[in-house]
Amino acid sequence: MSSLTIKDLEKLQTEHPDYRMELVGGNIVVMSPSGYESEEVATEAARLLGNWIKPRQLGRVTCSGAGFILPNSDIRAPDVSFVLAERLRKSPRSFAELAPDLMVEVKSPSDSVKSLRTKIEEFLAVGTKVGILINPEKHIVEIYRSGQDVVILGDGDVLTITDLLPGWSVAIADLWSPEFE
């Protein structure tokens, strides 16, 4: 079978708008819905990033609905992404044709940690500077950078990304879903 293209993905997405899809290695991958908790954690991560980034006009933060045409021709959509302002001065109507500077994946019950780590490594290989894996089940955050050891943080630690966002920080414990009395 021949490899599928961006046009094939756009056509399928138009025909099936209720499905989130990615183009990976010439194959269409249908993304399953997230669990509630993982989506809440991804939303909180995006909110914390966006609330700090927007007033400083540092760039753009998007969630899983925003697709990126990566330099390897894959179309991927991280749970949360950040692109520096100088790399994306105006939002494209369709997919952004670049790798985000920062991408975040949040493990949902249907995800395997191995596949999320692989996705992060694939983003780093095409130019993403920082990849973050958030695991709400274990209260662990893993930070990936090309050619560096993985940094693992847990409750009591503070997440910073000084190379991309000097001055921004968030307590790991603030990422998790609250429990109401």
C-alpha positions as a Python dict, from the first residue, in 0.01 Angstrom:
ca = {
    (1, 'M'): (0, 0, 0),
    (2, 'S'): (128, 346, -82),
    (3, 'S'): (191, 605, 186),
    (4, 'L'): (-90, 843, 267),
    (5, 'T'): (-37, 1218, 234),
    (6, 'I'): (-146, 1540, 399),
    (7, 'K'): (-425, 1568, 140),
    (8, 'D'): (-548, 1219, 237),
    (9, 'L'): (-554, 1319, 603),
    (10, 'E'): (-739, 1645, 527),
    (11, 'K'): (-998, 1452, 321),
    (12, 'L'): (-1051, 1189, 593),
    (13, 'Q'): (-1072, 1460, 860),
    (14, 'T'): (-1339, 1641, 655),
    (15, 'E'): (-1535, 1318, 611),
    (16, 'H'): (-1501, 1225, 980),
    (17, 'P'): (-1483, 1553, 1175),
    (18, 'D'): (-1560, 1384, 1508),
    (19, 'Y'): (-1231, 1190, 1500),
    (20, 'R'): (-889, 1330, 1585),
    (21, 'M'): (-628, 1193, 1349),
    (22, 'E'): (-254, 1211, 1296),
    (23, 'L'): (-41, 1118, 994),
    (24, 'V'): (254, 911, 1114),
    (25, 'G'): (498, 750, 875),
    (26, 'G'): (245, 759, 590),
    (27, 'N'): (-31, 599, 799),
    (28, 'I'): (-341, 758, 951),
    (29, 'V'): (-367, 708, 1325),
    (30, 'V'): (-705, 770, 1489),
    (31, 'M'): (-660, 915, 1836),
    (32, 'S'): (-889, 786, 2108),
    (33, 'P'): (-1056, 1033, 2345),
    (34, 'S'): (-863, 1111, 2662),
    (35, 'G'): (-975, 1013, 3005),
    (36, 'Y'): (-1135, 1297, 3200),
    (37, 'E'): (-848, 1331, 3447),
    (38, 'S'): (-577, 1337, 3180),
    (39, 'E'): (-768, 1598, 2979),
    (40, 'E'): (-813, 1810, 3292),
    (41, 'V'): (-438, 1790, 3361),
    (42, 'A'): (-356, 1882, 2997),
    (43, 'T'): (-597, 2177, 3017),
    (44, 'E'): (-436, 2294, 3341),
    (45, 'A'): (-87, 2265, 3191),
    (46, 'A'): (-199, 2469, 2888),
    (47, 'R'): (-368, 2728, 3112),
    (48, 'L'): (-62, 2768, 3335),
    (49, 'L'): (164, 2808, 3031),
    (50, 'G'): (-73, 3037, 2842),
    (51, 'N'): (-145, 3263, 3139),
    (52, 'W'): (229, 3328, 3172),
    (53, 'I'): (319, 3340, 2801),
    (54, 'K'): (37, 3554, 2655),
    (55, 'P'): (90, 3876, 2855),
    (56, 'R'): (462, 3857, 2773),
    (57, 'Q'): (385, 3792, 2402),
    (58, 'L'): (640, 3509, 2399),
    (59, 'G'): (450, 3283, 2163),
    (60, 'R'): (151, 3055, 2118),
    (61, 'V'): (7, 2776, 2333),
    (62, 'T'): (-234, 2522, 2186),
    (63, 'C'): (-401, 2199, 2291),
    (64, 'S'): (-450, 1866, 2117),
    (65, 'G'): (-671, 2002, 1839),
    (66, 'A'): (-379, 2190, 1679),
    (67, 'G'): (-183, 1986, 1426),
    (68, 'F'): (177, 2035, 1317),
    (69, 'I'): (323, 1934, 981),
    (70, 'L'): (665, 1824, 1101),
    (71, 'P'): (985, 1838, 894),
    (72, 'N'): (955, 1459, 836),
    (73, 'S'): (605, 1516, 679),
    (74, 'D'): (419, 1359, 972),
    (75, 'I'): (122, 1550, 1107),
    (76, 'R'): (111, 1524, 1485),
    (77, 'A'): (-91, 1694, 1757),
    (78, 'P'): (60, 1702, 2107),
    (79, 'D'): (-171, 1738, 2407),
    (80, 'V'): (-16, 2082, 2470),
    (81, 'S'): (234, 2274, 2260),
    (82, 'F'): (420, 2604, 2265),
    (83, 'V'): (580, 2785, 1971),
    (84, 'L'): (802, 3091, 2017),
    (85, 'A'): (655, 3412, 1871),
    (86, 'E'): (946, 3470, 1634),
    (87, 'R'): (889, 3127, 1476),
    (88, 'L'): (513, 3171, 1424),
    (89, 'R'): (426, 3539, 1397),
    (90, 'K'): (68, 3468, 1282),
    (91, 'S'): (-154, 3167, 1347),
    (92, 'P'): (-200, 2957, 1032),
    (93, 'R'): (-556, 2864, 935),
    (94, 'S'): (-455, 2503, 881),
    (95, 'F'): (-164, 2308, 1028),
    (96, 'A'): (149, 2483, 1151),
    (97, 'E'): (439, 2377, 930),
    (98, 'L'): (708, 2338, 1196),
    (99, 'A'): (793, 2147, 1511),
    (100, 'P'): (676, 2318, 1831),
    (101, 'D'): (948, 2440, 2066),
    (102, 'L'): (779, 2261, 2357),
    (103, 'M'): (538, 1968, 2345),
    (104, 'V'): (355, 1798, 2629),
    (105, 'E'): (190, 1457, 2640),
    (106, 'V'): (-39, 1360, 2928),
    (107, 'K'): (-85, 989, 2990),
    (108, 'S'): (-448, 880, 2976),
    (109, 'P'): (-570, 535, 3083),
    (110, 'S'): (-560, 410, 2721),
    (111, 'D'): (-202, 533, 2654),
    (112, 'S'): (115, 332, 2700),
    (113, 'V'): (404, 523, 2855),
    (114, 'K'): (635, 364, 2598),
    (115, 'S'): (435, 501, 2301),
    (116, 'L'): (423, 850, 2458),
    (117, 'R'): (799, 845, 2515),
    (118, 'T'): (846, 739, 2152),
    (119, 'K'): (625, 1027, 2034),
    (120, 'I'): (828, 1273, 2242),
    (121, 'E'): (1156, 1135, 2100),
    (122, 'E'): (1015, 1172, 1746),
    (123, 'F'): (936, 1540, 1814),
    (124, 'L'): (1285, 1599, 1955),
    (125, 'A'): (1436, 1436, 1644),
    (126, 'V'): (1265, 1694, 1418),
    (127, 'G'): (1352, 2004, 1618),
    (128, 'T'): (1136, 2029, 1931),
    (129, 'K'): (1358, 2161, 2212),
    (130, 'V'): (1169, 2023, 2515),
    (131, 'G'): (926, 1734, 2549),
    (132, 'I'): (732, 1671, 2868),
    (133, 'L'): (547, 1356, 2971),
    (134, 'I'): (295, 1409, 3251),
    (135, 'N'): (170, 1093, 3424),
    (136, 'P'): (-126, 1178, 3650),
    (137, 'E'): (-159, 815, 3768),
    (138, 'K'): (191, 819, 3921),
    (139, 'H'): (219, 1195, 3990),
    (140, 'I'): (540, 1205, 3784),
    (141, 'V'): (662, 1449, 3520),
    (142, 'E'): (943, 1349, 3281),
    (143, 'I'): (1135, 1621, 3092),
    (144, 'Y'): (1316, 1532, 2769),
    (145, 'R'): (1578, 1729, 2577),
    (146, 'S'): (1783, 1600, 2284),
    (147, 'G'): (2112, 1448, 2394),
    (148, 'Q'): (2040, 1492, 2766),
    (149, 'D'): (1931, 1259, 3044),
    (150, 'V'): (1562, 1254, 3128),
    (151, 'V'): (1475, 1465, 3432),
    (152, 'I'): (1206, 1310, 3653),
    (153, 'L'): (1004, 1528, 3891),
    (154, 'G'): (734, 1444, 4143),
    (155, 'D'): (518, 1610, 4406),
    (156, 'G'): (729, 1857, 4603),
    (157, 'D'): (933, 1948, 4293),
    (158, 'V'): (897, 2256, 4072),
    (159, 'L'): (892, 2243, 3692),
    (160, 'T'): (1096, 2510, 3515),
    (161, 'I'): (1197, 2540, 3149),
    (162, 'T'): (1463, 2807, 3178),
    (163, 'D'): (1599, 2758, 2823),
    (164, 'L'): (1258, 2842, 2668),
    (165, 'L'): (1066, 3023, 2940),
    (166, 'P'): (1306, 3193, 3183),
    (167, 'G'): (1118, 3289, 3498),
    (168, 'W'): (823, 3051, 3451),
    (169, 'S'): (768, 2779, 3709),
    (170, 'V'): (491, 2556, 3837),
    (171, 'A'): (477, 2325, 4136),
    (172, 'I'): (426, 1968, 4013),
    (173, 'A'): (150, 1921, 4272),
    (174, 'D'): (-45, 2208, 4107),
    (175, 'L'): (-85, 2006, 3785),
    (176, 'W'): (-308, 1735, 3933),
    (177, 'S'): (-686, 1728, 3938),
    (178, 'P'): (-828, 1868, 4261),
    (179, 'E'): (-1041, 1661, 4495),
    (180, 'F'): (-1340, 1855, 4625),
    (181, 'E'): (-1485, 1795, 4971),
}
